[in-house]
Amino acid sequence: MFRLIVALCCTSLLAGCFSFGGAPASYSGYVQRYGMYLASADVDNSCISPKLQAAISSFERKFGRKVVLNSGYRDPIRNILADGKDSSFHMKCMAADFFIPGVDKRSLIAFAMSNPQVGGLGCYPNSNFIHVDVRDRPAGRKTPVTFSGC
C-alpha cells in the first residue's frame, strides 16, 4: 500500500513537470496536466476513456481551441460531493464537464447536438460549461440524450 501511495505521489509531481506547449493568454491561470487544461488542480483527468478523448478532440478541432475541464473522472466520494448520480458516467471515465475560452456555450451545445460521438449532453443554467458523455445512444436516436436545461 505504501508503494502505491508513493507511486501516485510521484506521478502527480512529475505530471506537473511536463510542458505541452505554450499557453495562449486566455489559458493563463488554468492547470495543465496530461496535455489538457483544467479549471483547477482538483479536476481529475487521469481517467479519460479513448472514446471520450475522441469526443473532446472533435470539439477542439471544430473550434480550433483546447477545452478546459471543470470535471473529469470522479471516484465515488467525489461524485457524492459533486451531487452526482449513482450511475454517473464520470465514475466510468466516460464524461467530462468543460468549456472553451472564447467560445459561446450555445455554440458548444449546437455542435454537441450534431456530433455523433456525444451520447449524453447536459446544459446548466448560470454556468459556462456543458456536460458531455459518450454513452451509447438509444437505438434510432440521432441526437444525444439531453438533460438539465438543454
N, C-alpha and C positions, 0 to 999 in steps of 0.2 A: 504494500500500500504506500509506504514511504517513497519507493522508487517512482510510482505512478505520479504522486504529488510533485516530486522534484522534476520529473519529465514534463508535466503540464506547465509548471512554473517556467522552466527553461524555454519551452516552446513559445509561451506568451511573451517572454522577454525578447527572444530572438526575432519574433514576428515584427516587433516594432523597429528593428534594425534595418529591415529591407525597404528600399525605396522603389516605387513602381512608376517613377517618372515625376516630373514637376507638377505641382498642383496649381491649376488656374486660380486667380484671385477669388472667384466665387466659391471655391472649395476650402479656403483657409478657415481654420477653426474646426474642421472635421477630422476625425481619427481615420487613419488609413491602415488597413490590415488585410493581408492576403489579396492585395490588388483591388480592394473595394473601399469606398468611403462609408464611414459610419457616423451617425448623428452624435454618438457618444461612445466612450470606452466600454460602456455596459452592454452594447449591442454585440451579440454572439453570431459571427458569420463563419464559425468553424465547421458548420454542418449545412452545406447548401447542396442539394441534390443536383446532378448533372442536368436534369430536366428543368429545374428552377433556374440554374445558371444560364441555360439557353434562353429562357423566357426573359430574364433580366437583360441579357446581352441584346435581345431583339429591341428592347426599349432604348438601350444605349445607341444602337445603330440608327434607329429611327430618328432620334433627337440629337445625335451627334455629341452627346454628353454622358458622363457617368452618373449612375444613380447614387443616392445617399440612403443607406438603410437606417430606418428607425427601429426595426425589429426583424430579427432573423430567427435562428434556432432558439427555442425555449425549452428548458428542462421543465419537469412537472411543477416544481416550486415557482420558477419564474413565470410559468404560464398562469398559475393561480394568482400571483401578484399582479399580472397584467390583465386579470379578469377574463382570461381566455377560456374557451370551451374545452371540455374534457377531450374532445376529438380534434383539437386544433391541429391544423396542418403545420403549424410552426414546430410542434413537437416531433414531426415526422421529417423534418428538413425539407419540406415542400412548400413553404410560404415565406413571404417577406413583405414587410411594410416599407415603402420607400417613396421618395420624391426625387425630382431632378431640378437642381437650382436653375432658375431662369425659365422653366417650362411650366406653363399653367396646368393646374390639376385637371381641368376639363379636357385638355389635350391628352393627358395621360389616360384618363378614363376612356376617351373616344378610341385611342389606339388599343387599349386593353379589350374593349368590346369587339374589335375586329381582328384580334390576334388569336389564332387557333391554338397557340401554346398556353394561353391563360384559361385555366379551368374554373377558377373562382375569383371574384372581384368584390372587394369591399371599399366603400367610399364613405368617409366620415366627415360630417359637417364640422366646420370650425377647425379643420386640420389641413396641413399642406401635403399629406401623404395619402397613398392608396394601398390597399392590401391586394396582393396577387398571390394566388396559389396555383399549383399545377395538378390538381385533382383531375380525374377523368370526368369529362362532361357526360351527362346522361345521354343515352342513345338518341340520335337525331337532333340534339341541341346544337345550334350554330353559334351561340354566344355563351359567355361564361355564366355560371351560376352567380347571381348577384345578391348582395345583402347590404344592410346598413347604409341606406341612402343613395344607392346607385340608380 
